[in-house]
Amino acid sequence: MSDAAEIQDDIVAGVVKWFDTAKGFGFVVSPDADRDILLHANVLRNFGQNSIADGSRIALRVVHTARGIQAKEVLSVAPPDLDALADQQREALPFDDTLVGGDLEPARVKWFDRAKGFGFANVFGLNEDVFIHIEILRRSSLANLQPGEAVAIRVAQGERGRLATQVTVWESAIDDQAELRSRAASGWRLREEAAE
């Protein structure tokens, strides 16, 4: 019997057990699955992310084969539940974590060193560096960034300079701007109708 004859397609929700960008895969655990679910880097990249933080909540379309359960498509990703993480896993931010930042802005990663726990990016059109702490990545469902990677960031002014309060995939900035334009256009239409 071939694998193709045994494939069953399901949607499951789970939590990232671990994901290693160097190995190119990781595993997801779900109460809906009796075994760990293989998450390959290509499936994650098709969603628009190169990495994902351990503990991130994730919805997947999976296939059941004779060799196990594999993610076929990532449907959604949410940051880890920070309250549920053990204190030793959570790292305190080296700045005021109540800072919110402005709108999502397109940026390019200058460098990021996971071992050091930080890196920098530049918002397009600006020369100033924006500090990115690894805990912000975790809170944004990301585990690592690559030099030159396009991202969207919210930036706030901290005591020591500009810093990211959120880092997300590039498409988020595009979607955010499209939604703002759509809302603005709807508001404009509503004002015109009210004036008539």
C-alpha positions in Angstrom: 0.0 0.0 0.0 1.4 3.4 -0.9 1.6 6.5 1.3 -0.7 8.3 -1.0 -3.5 5.8 -0.4 -3.1 6.3 3.4 -3.1 10.1 3.5 -5.8 11.8 5.6 -6.0 15.6 5.8 -6.9 17.3 9.1 -6.7 20.7 10.8 -5.2 20.7 14.3 -4.2 23.3 16.8 -1.1 22.9 18.9 2.0 24.3 20.5 5.5 24.4 19.1 7.5 21.9 21.1 10.8 23.0 19.5 12.0 24.3 16.1 15.6 24.4 15.0 16.3 26.7 12.0 19.7 25.1 11.4 18.2 21.6 11.2 15.3 22.9 9.1 12.5 21.3 11.2 10.8 21.0 14.5 7.8 19.5 16.2 4.4 20.6 17.3 2.3 18.9 20.1 -1.4 18.9 20.0 -4.2 17.3 22.1 -5.8 16.3 18.8 -2.8 14.2 17.8 -1.5 11.0 19.4 2.1 11.7 18.2 4.3 14.8 17.7 3.7 16.6 14.4 6.7 17.2 12.1 7.0 20.9 11.1 9.4 21.3 8.2 11.1 24.7 7.5 9.6 24.8 3.9 6.1 24.6 5.3 6.9 27.5 7.7 8.5 29.5 4.9 5.3 29.1 2.8 3.5 30.9 5.7 6.0 33.7 5.5 8.3 32.9 8.5 11.8 31.5 8.7 11.6 30.7 12.4 9.1 30.2 15.2 9.5 30.5 18.9 9.1 27.5 21.2 5.7 27.6 22.9 4.1 29.5 20.0 0.5 28.5 19.4 -0.1 27.2 15.9 -2.9 25.9 13.7 -1.9 23.5 11.0 -3.3 21.5 8.1 -1.7 18.1 8.6 -1.4 14.8 6.8 -1.4 11.4 8.4 0.9 9.0 6.6 2.4 5.6 7.4 5.5 7.5 8.6 3.7 9.8 11.0 1.9 13.1 11.1 3.4 16.0 9.1 2.4 19.6 8.8 1.2 20.4 5.2 0.3 24.1 5.8 0.5 26.6 8.5 -2.8 28.4 8.9 -2.1 30.7 11.9 0.6 31.5 14.5 0.1 33.2 17.8 2.8 34.2 20.4 3.5 31.9 23.3 1.3 32.3 26.3 3.9 34.2 28.4 2.0 33.6 31.7 2.1 29.9 31.1 5.9 29.8 30.5 8.0 28.9 33.5 9.9 31.9 35.0 13.3 30.4 34.0 12.2 30.3 30.4 11.0 34.0 30.4 13.6 36.6 30.2 13.1 40.1 31.5 13.3 42.8 29.0 16.1 45.3 29.5 13.7 48.2 29.0 10.2 49.2 30.1 7.9 46.5 28.7 4.9 48.8 28.8 6.3 50.7 25.7 3.9 50.1 22.8 5.5 51.7 19.8 3.9 53.2 16.7 2.4 51.6 13.6 4.1 48.6 12.0 6.9 49.8 9.8 8.8 47.9 7.1 12.4 47.2 8.1 15.5 45.1 7.2 17.5 43.1 9.7 21.0 44.4 10.0 22.2 41.5 12.2 20.8 39.3 15.0 22.8 37.0 17.3 20.6 34.5 19.0 23.4 33.5 21.4 23.8 37.2 22.5 20.0 37.7 22.6 19.8 40.8 20.5 20.4 42.5 17.2 19.5 45.5 15.1 17.3 46.5 12.2 16.8 49.6 10.1 13.4 51.0 9.2 13.3 51.7 5.4 14.4 55.2 4.7 16.0 55.8 8.1 19.7 55.3 9.0 19.1 54.9 12.8 19.5 51.4 14.3 16.6 49.9 16.1 17.5 47.5 18.9 15.7 44.1 18.9 15.8 41.9 22.0 15.3 38.2 21.8 12.3 38.3 24.2 10.5 40.6 21.7 11.0 37.9 19.1 9.6 35.2 21.4 6.6 37.4 22.2 6.1 37.8 18.4 6.3 34.0 17.7 9.7 34.3 16.1 12.9 32.5 17.2 15.6 34.0 15.0 16.3 36.6 12.3 18.7 36.5 9.4 20.7 39.5 8.1 18.9 41.2 5.3 15.5 39.6 6.3 12.6 41.9 5.6 10.3 42.3 8.7 7.7 44.7 10.1 8.4 46.3 13.4 6.8 48.7 15.9 9.4 51.1 17.2 9.4 53.1 20.5 11.8 55.5 22.0 13.5 54.0 25.0 15.9 55.4 27.5 18.9 54.3 25.4 17.5 54.8 21.9 15.0 53.3 19.5 13.8 49.8 20.1 11.4 47.3 18.7 8.3 46.5 20.7 7.0 44.0 18.1 8.6 42.2 15.2 6.5 40.3 12.7 6.7 39.0 9.2 7.0 41.5 6.3 3.5 40.9 5.0 2.0 42.1 8.3 3.1 45.7 7.4 1.6 45.4 4.0 -1.6 44.0 5.4 -1.7 46.6 8.2 -1.3 49.5 5.6 -3.9 48.0 3.3 -6.4 47.8 6.2 -5.6 51.4 7.2 -6.2 52.6 3.6 -9.4 50.5 3.5 -10.7 52.1 6.7 -9.7 55.6 5.5 -11.6 55.0 2.3 -14.6 53.7 4.1 -14.6 56.7 6.4 -14.3 59.0 3.5 -17.3 57.3 1.8 -19.3 57.5 5.0 -18.6 61.2 5.4 -19.6 61.9 1.7 -22.9 60.0 2.2 -23.6 61.9 5.4 -23.0 65.2 3.6 -25.5 64.3 0.9 
